[in-house]
Amino acid sequence: MKFRQKAQCTQSLPKIPAQKYCHYLTQKEDEEELDFSYEISPVNLPTTKSDFYKLQKTTERMQEQNKIFNRNDNMMTTLSSSQLQPGSFGLFNRQKNDALHLNHMKYGDKYMIMLARGLQKQNNIKEYNLNDNRMTQLSSSEVIKSTRGAISLSLSKNKIGTGCLEIGNSLVSRDCKIQLLNLEDNKLQESHVIEILDRIAYNRSLKSVNLSKNNISNNCVNALSNMLITNEDIAELYLHFNKLNGFAAVSIFNNMQKSNLKVLDLSQNSLGIGYDWSQSFNKMVQLNKELIHFDLSFNKIDYKITSQIAEGLKKNKSILGFHYTGNCGYVDPKGFLVPIEKGIVEQTQHQIAQRIQGCQYIKQKRLRSYRDSNIKDCCWICEGWRQVEFSWNPQASGPANDPMFLHLSYLNYDDLYMGKVESGLRVQRMVPPGMCYYFFTNDNMQCVAKDQLHKRWPLPLNKVKFQDKEIDVKLHQLNYMNVAGTQIIDKYYMPIINVQPRQEDLLYIPERVDNRVLWTFPISLFKDWKKDNEELIEKCFISDWNQSRITKLIKDENDKNACYSFLLANYQQIKDTYKQKISEIQTLCLFVTSWRHLGHLIINKSIIKGTIKQQDMELKYLATISGTEKGNYRKPERGMVRFQFLEMFVRIAEDKYIKNGVAKSFEEALKWMWNDQLKDEFNKYNTQVFRDTRFWNEQCDLCMKHYKTILDSIYIRYSVKKVKPGQKPFMSLQELQEMCAHIGLNQIETFGPNIPLFAFNKAMMSQIDELNSDRIFQMSFVEFLEAFARIAEDIDIRQIGLHLKIEQLIWKCYILFSDLYALPTQSYFQEEWDQINKQQNKQIVDDDIDDFN
């Protein structure tokens, strides 16, 4: 059927005052398209008497036209016989011509009868919306008869009375196609409700039934139970605002154990009065895997029943939306039912409570803040919660160490354990629409993920729950995301999320001190440091021996073998002394010594004692460093590398002892020089002493483990400059010096430019071949830990434990990550610091007393 603004066949009709454009509903027969409309002019409005006359004349003229064109005249005949004025119904939606919309029109029986007769041959209408009119049983039967072939029939807020029996007849018809039946607020008699339920039980087309606000009581329970057992096709059942009590609840829940219902609305009944149905409910939610959306709001359910069904509900993972407003409990953000002693219901809650609409996302605004202390009555479905994955990527977010916790604003920033680092730090949570702020606690250190959105946060976050304690958050920035509401159930009632409701969070169990494993080197952070064992020392010595020209200096094979054994036995001290001397050169990345520093060792330490002139010694030095491969940046032209350092002392021993006749062999000359001049001096530079006496202990290990996240961050930031693509990260000497400058160590009086040089060289593990490998320039993480400890030891001259010095230096490094990490408020060794301060205060008092005496 088509309507036009103006048709030629009606141009001569009188103008009637009404709306600007008014379309009459006509019927089509024999597939002909005819237009019946007339133009209304608001000018020169006639009187009521002339208006009625022209109306009658117009009606007669239209009836004549219908007769001439052999058109169905049911509607116009009804208008004429009832003396009803034609008007603009606006029945058909222009975008959806198979839907009839006549809601909130308050049309009575006369108009409804006219409408029913006019629509008897309109078979293309599939959706009838006749809500909120004045239709009674006088016209409801006629209207329902005209809805044959309907898919959706909505008759809420009428008084159809016995007209519902006609609906029952339609439901048992083989041609019934009704999928949605809405009879809400029709004040049906219980006998009529029972009749409809009996017919629904054997219907196979219905998907949604709404019998809310019909005063349904326990008398209808048997019919309702039979319908739940027999009909396996209904997906949605609405029984809101009826008179069902605890007896009805027991029957309903017992018969729903194998039901296919997806949505059930029992809100605003009286289920809390009468029988205790908690056992039936718990058995139902345990066996039923189909129910998705469930509303028990405002049912006067007491604390006892709430506590019992809360335990049973924990075992159910299929109900994604559970409503419990107005009872002695509430639903928390994870879907758990939390009982409360007294359900304090505000008077306005009944009016503002949102009713469920299938599994649809209902856009509504929940009052949110930057910190939601206690969100109650949460429904993932109605509020459109979105599944969000929170993750921490050690390569992009920052270093990760156990334990790792997540703090979310809508959960009051309570700690959420993310699991072990090796298992992958990923947590999926349902998040409500709106802004969500969050931060992490990484190994007891508050931080934000630098690869995720973050912004400055000026507001304080106090008393945040963390491991059964309340802490203050000192971060200046927080991560955030803007979450948009979404539909989480598709049209087939299948969840499109992976998160299950009522899932317990991972529990973090800290290591107990009583059961702690005895500290050993293999379980420490230093376990990857390769010690100088006999095998490694021998390999290093063989490499230096073969690269040097000592074998050419010593002709006798026996003497050569004896020198080999003697030098190998003392090679550890020679190697450590070489490290000491190259650390005295303030040249970046040239790990060689020079004549200036070697001459200081030889002359000032009285190794030659005037027997060899200084000019001759310089010639010996030049003879030693000459003849090597040119173009190798690891061996500068005027520098001396490790194997040449070894060769140099063989040449000195020859000139001092053999040429002067003191010794007859190189072995004897080396022993004389070693015992007289070199032994005591070379033993001063043993790098292993620092590790064994100061660094490799439990306290330093615990300190670095506690602050490992910040140490990892430092190493990552300062291990990029000279790393090639695909190469494992390493820290260079230049980057170590930059780190010291950036944290302000150059402003400390005890800090000197040589401190990072000494720390770098002495922390490096021994390498077999220093001439052909860049490993001597590349500091690994475990070597960085030792270099960091050596710097802390050198800049702090107080007589305290090294672990305390390391912690103080780590705290200085927080300035590098002020936007990512919060500065600790208390030392990890607070008790030890308190004891030190107490002793210092006591010493000050004692000194004052001595001065007074």
Secondary structure, 3 states (H helix, E strand, C coil): CCCCCCCHHHCCCCCCCCCCEEECCCCCCCCCCCCCEEECCCCCCCCHHHHHHHHHHHHHHHHHHHHHCCCCCHHHHHHHHHCCCCCCCCCECCCCCCEEECCCCCCCHHHHHHHHHHCCCCCCCCEEECCCCCCEHHHHHHHHHCCCCCCEEECCCCECCCHHHHHHHHHCCCCCCCCEEECCCCCCCHHHHHHHHHHHHCCCCCCEEECCCCCCCHHHHHHHHHHHHHCCCCCEEECCCCCCEHHHHHHHHHCCCCCCCCEEECCCCECCCCCCCHHHHHHHHHHCCCCCEEECCCCCCCHHHHHHHHHHHCCCCCCCEEECCCCCEEECCCCCEEECCCCCCCCCHHHHCCCCCCCCCCCCCCCCCCCCCCCCCCCCCCCCCEEEEEECCCCCCCCCCCCEEEEEHHHCCCEEECCCHHHCCEEEEEECCEEEEEEEEECCEEECCCCCCEEECCCCEEEEEECCEEEEECCCEEEEEEECCCCCECCCCCECCCCCCCCCCCCCCCCCCCCCCCCCHHHCCCCCCCCCCHHHHHHHHHHHHHHCCHHHHCCCHHHHHHHHHHHHHCHHHHHHHHHHHHHCCCCCCCCCECHHHHHHHHHHCCCCCCCCCHHHHHHHHHHHHCCCCCCCCCCCCCCECHHHHHHHHHHHHHHHHHCCCCCCCHHHHHHHHHHHHHHHHHHHHCCHHHHHHHHCCHHHHHHHHHCHHHHHHHHHHCCCCCCCCCCCCCECHHHHHHHHHHCCHHHCCCCCCHHHHHHHHHHCCCCCCCCCCHHHHCECHHHHHHHHHHHHHHHCCCCCCHHHHHHHHHHHHHHHHCCCECCCCCCCCHHHHHHHHHHHHHHHHHHHHHHHC
